[in-house]
Amino acid sequence: MLKPDPSDPIVVTGMGVVSPLGVGVPVMWGRLIAGRSGVVQNDRFDTEGFGASIAGLVPSKANDPEGFDPVDFIDGKDIKKMDLFIQYGIAAAAEALNQANWHPTELADQQATATIIGSGVGGSPVMGRAVEIIQTKGARRLSPFTIPSFLANLAAGWLSILHSFRGPIGTPVTACAASAQAIGDGMRLIMTGEAEVAVVGGAEGSVDPISVGGFAASRALATSFNDRPQQASRPFDKGHDGFVLAEGAAVLVIEKLSHAKARGATPLAILAGYGTSADAYHLTSGSPDGAGAQVAMRNALTMAGIDQSQIGYVNAHATSTAVGDAAEIAGLSAIFTGRGKDLAVSSTKSATGHMLGAAGAFEAVVSVQALREGMLPPTINLDDPEEEADKFDLVPNVAKAKSVDYALSNSFGFGGVNAALVFGRI
């Protein structure tokens, strides 16, 4: 197993987010800690007949001064060339790169910068509209930008082009673990010397009829709270009945501490460990004992060179499905033996819904913020916790001031993919 050099760890030097809680890390963090929810009525299309009529939508700037407007980040002539997930990724990266102050102009620096941006789905809204155009107007009416606007790797591609990043480039498309794996891939590239800096994260913009209809068909979506959207996402709560589909993007800049110091960058946290594994169990459900997740968590702890007792906070993958939440708690219980209320475990999907391929990177940002601020984000809508989960401190409904040295962030996806990241306080 590759391991970071403890004397020169890999650190996070920049972070950016576009989320249902607003645009920008400070805005998102303030609203998250305040216990706000970004789940709203889904007005992207007519949801009649879909079962679920709510979603975690990135607010528009027209409705929220801290919302999203693509013209703030993208040249107007380019907006039509990209689906929403690419736009979100560009915006999140802009914030991360500005905070890191990484805008390389020298060829050697450009060639030493990797771009790894995952996506679980890519541009399904464009795909859906393309089918409609073909059926109603004919294939000749399709835009020449149709294909590059929906390919999952084009968020990474656009970032590379816009910022002249000429190093390794990639796009994990591993469902809801995609952006956590993107962070892990970037970490490995730095450890092997293939990159000095990695721009890593994920982007998703698939609150569309295909995704909502498909997840609804599998009975995975919350449907009992259509009239109370902010109460719909309920990880670890006995009242949960499915996850809330959401969208957004998150990007981090990572590099070795020596590289950051040499250029005067401020390290925000240590990226200490990464583990990934396959369940080899089921297409959509994890093993009930969380066996595959346990492997990923153990590997992340081993790479970080720490014991489970040193983890003070876990940002759980928990999406608000009964089967998934229970399997993760089983896995956590097996890893964190002897632990109880001294271990904080919260799910911030309670506030955002499930951002699919962008979730892992978003929750990595949240984990770094928790370490930096000494504040643990709450699991909102937690009124009647499941008994097995309640052995841990689920940070119910109200954020908790607590300083911790290490945080673990979990991400699991369809196909049995598991990814875990360990972050350490500077």
N, C-alpha and C positions, 0 to 999 in steps of 0.2 A: 504494500500500500504506500502510495506517495504521501508524504507528510510535509507540512510547511516547516520552515526553519524557525524554531521558537525565538531565536535572536533577531530574526527579520521577518516577522509575520506578515501575512497579507491583510490589508486593511481596506475599509470602505472610506472613500474620500468624497463621494458625491452621491446624492439620492434625489430622485424626482418621481412624482406620482400624478396620475390623472385618475380620479376615482369617483364613485357615487357620493363621497363626502367632500368633493370639490377638487380644484386643481392646485397642486403645490403641497409639499410636505407640511409646512406650518399650518395651513388651513385644515388639511385632513386630520392632522394630529389633534388640533384643538377641538374639532368636532367629535372625533373619536373618543377622546378623554371625557368630553362632556356628556357622553352617552347618546349622541344623536344617531339617527339612522338615515341611510341614503336610499332606502327602499321606497318606491313610489308607484303610482299607477303607471302602467306601461302605455305610453302614448305614441310609440313608434309605428304601430299598425293596429288595425282593428283586431282585438283579442277575443271577440265573441266566438265561442266554440273551441277555444284553446284550453279551457280549464283554469289556467293561471293568467291573471290579468295584471300582475305586478312584476316589478323588476328593479334591480339596483342600477339605475341609470346615471351616467355622468350628467350633471346639470349643465344646461346651456348658459352662456353668459347673459343671455337675454332675460333669464329667469333668476339668476344668481350671480352677483358681482364677482364671486370666486369660482364661477363656472368656466366652461370650455368654449372657446371660439377658435376655430382652426387658423383664422387669419392672424392671430397673435403669434403663431409659430411657423406658418407655412406660406410661401408665395402663392397668391391667389390662382395663378395659372397651373400650379401643381396639385391643388386640392382635388380636382376632378380626376387625377390620375391614381388616386389611392383610396382604398376603403377606410372605414372609420378606425380600425385597429392600428393601421399605419399612422394615421394622424395622431392618435393617442400616444403611440410609441415615440413619435418625434417630439411631442410636447414634453413627455416625461424625461426624455433624454436631454432636452435643452436645460431643464432645471438641474439635473444631475451633473452635467458637464460644466455648467456655470459654477455650481458649488465647488466642484473639484478643481475648477480653473484649468481644465484640460482641453486646449484647443491647439493641437500640435500643427506647426507649420513646417518643421524640418522633416525631410523624407524619412530619416531613421526613426523618428518618433511616430510618424504615421504608420510605418511598417511594423512597429512594435505594439500597435493598438489593435486588440481583438474586438469583434462585435458579435455578441451572442445574444439574440433576442428570440425567445420562445413564443409559441402561440398554440393553443389547443385546437383551434378551428381555422384561423385565418379569416379570409373575407367572405364568409357565407352570405352576408347581405347582398354583395355584388353578384354572387353566383345566383341567388334567387331572382334578382332583378334581370340578370342576363337570360335566364330561362323564360321569364315573362316577356321580355322583348322579342325573343325568338318566336314565341308562340303567337304574339299579337301583331308584330311588325315585320318579322323576318330577320334572319341572321345577319343580313347586310347592314342592319341598323345598329349593330353592336359597336361600341367604342373600341378603337385599337388599343386602348389601355385596359380592356377588360381583364385579360390574363394577369398582367403585372399588378393590377390593383387588388387581386384577391390571393395571390400566392403567399403562403405563410411566411416564407423567408424574406419577403419584401420589406418588412419593418426593419430587419437588419440591413437589407440592401440599401434602403433609403438613408439610413443613418450613416452607413459607410460612405455613400456618395456625398451626402451633405457635409460631412465633417472630414472627408479625406482619410478615413481609417483604412489602411491598406494591409493590415495584419489578418490573422485567421478570422473567418466569418462563419457563422452557423446558426441553426434554428432547430432546437429540439421541438418536436411536435408530439409530445407525450402527454396529451390530455391535460389534466389539472396539475400535473407535476412539471409541466414544460419549463416554466420560468425558474423554478428551483433548480432544475437540472441545468439551465442556462448559466446560473450562478456557479454551480459546481463545475461545469465545463470550463468557464472562464478561469476559475481557481486553478484547475489542472494545467491550463495553458501557461499560466504564470509560473507554476511550480516546475514545469518542464523547460522553462526558458523560451518557449515559443512566442510569448508576449510579455511585455513589461506592464501594460495597462489593459484591462478588459472592461468593456462597456457591456453590461449584462442585465437581463431582465426579461420582461414579457409584455405582450399586448393582446387585447381581446376586444372585439366590438360586435359580438354576435348575439345581440338581443334582437332576433329576427324571427320570422315565421318558421323557418327550418329548424332552428335550435329550440325555440319554445315548443313547437309542435312535436319534435322528436323526443325531447325530455319529458314532455307531458305524456306521450304515448307509453313511455317506460314507467310512468307513475312516480317519477323522481321529484317533481316540483311541488312546492307548497301550494295548496288550493283552498285552504280553510280560512285564509285571512285576506281575501281579495278586497274586503271592505275596510281592513285595518293593516295596510301594507307595512307600516313600521314595526308591527308586532309579528310579522310572518317568519322571520329567520330566527330560530329558537334552538341553537345547538345545546345539547345536554339536557334539554327541558322535556318533560313528559308530554308536553303539548305539541311537540314538533311533528310535522307531517310532510316534510320534504324541503328541498333547498330552494333558494330564490336565485334565479339566473341574474347575473350582473356583468358589467363591462368595465374596462379601464386599462391602465398600463402602469408599470413601475420599472424604473431603471436605476441601477447602481453602477458606480465607477469603483473598480477595485485595483489595487497595485500593492507591491511590497512596501513596507514601512520605509525602507531606505530610499526607495524611489520617490515616495511622497515627501520625505524630509528634504531630499536633495533639491526639489523644485518648490519647496515652501508650502506644500499642501497640508491641510489639517486632517489628520485621521479621525474618523468618527467612531469606529468600532473595529474590532478584529474579526475577520472571517476565519474562524479557527478550524472548522471541520465540515466535511460533507460525506454523506453516505447515500447510496442508492441501491435498489434491489427490485426483483420481480416476485410477485406472489405465486405465479404459475398456478392459479386457482380458478379464476372466473373472469368473464369479460368485464363485468361491471361492479362486482362486489369483492371486497377484500375478505381474506380468511377471517372467520369470527374471532380468532385469538390474536389477530394482528401480527401473525408470524412474519410476513414479509416486511411489514413496517418496523418490527423489532430489529431485523437485520440492518435496515437503513439507519436507524437511530444508533445502534451499537457501533456501526462503522463510522458514523459522524463523530461520536464520542471518542473512538479510538484515534481517528485522525487528529482530533483536537488535543489528544493527550490528557484528557480529564476523566474523572469518575462521575457517575450519574449524580452523586451527592452534591456536585458543584453546580449543577443546573438549578437556577432559581426560578426560571419562568419558561413555560412552553406555550408558544403560539400554535394551537392545535389546528389541524386541517379541518376538523369538525364542520360539516356543511349544514347540519340540521336534518339529516336523515337518520332514522332509528338504527338501521344496520351499520352504517358507516361510523356514526358516533360511538356506538358500542364497541366496534372492532378496534377503534383507536384507543379507547379507554383500556381495553384488554391489553393492547400492546404497551401502552404507557405503564400499566400496572406491573407488567412483566419486567420492564426495564428499570423502573424506579421503585425497586423493592424497598420496603421499610419506610417509604415516604407517605406523607399524608397532607395535612393542611399547610405544611411548610413548603410544599411545591405548588406554585401558582400555575394554573392551566386555563387559559381563556381562548375563546374563538371570536376573532374580530369579524368573521363572516356574519355574525349576528347583526352587525351594523352596516355591512356593505352588501350582503348577499355574496354569491359565489362567482368570482371573476374568472373562473375556468383557468386558462393557461397563464393569465396574469396574476393569479392569486398568490403563488409562491413568492414572487418578487415583491408584491405589495406587502405581504406578511413579513418578509425579510426586512423591509423598511420599517415596519411597525416594531419588529423585534429590536432593531438598532435604536430606534427612538426610545423604547422602554429602557434600554441600558443607559442611554445618554441622559434621560430625564429623571430616572429613578421613579418612574410612574408606570404601573401596569394597566393596560387597557381592559375594560370590562367585557364580560359576556352579557350583553343586554338581553332582555326578554326571558331571563332565567328566573321563573317564578316557582317551579316545582321540579327540582333537578332529579335526574335519574340517580338511583342509590349508588350504583357502581362509580359513577362520575363524581359524586359528591364527597368521595374520600379525599379528593384534592381541593385546593382553594380555587374555585372556578371564577373568582373575582366577579361575583354576581352583581350586575346592573350598575355598579359604581366603581370608577377607577380607584386604584389603591396605590398610595405612595409607598414604594419599597425599592431599596437599592439591591440589585442582584449583579453577580459577576458574569454569569453566562446565561444565554437564552438559546433554546432549541426551537426551530421552526419546521413544522412538518407539512409535506405536500404529497398527496396520493391521487392516482388517476385511473381511469378506465384502462383495461388491459393488464391491470395488476402492477402498475409502476409506482414505486415509492421513492421519495427523496427527503432527506433531512439535512438541515444546516445548523451549525453551531456558531453563534456569535459571542464574542467576549468584549467586556467593557475595557476601554482604554484607561 
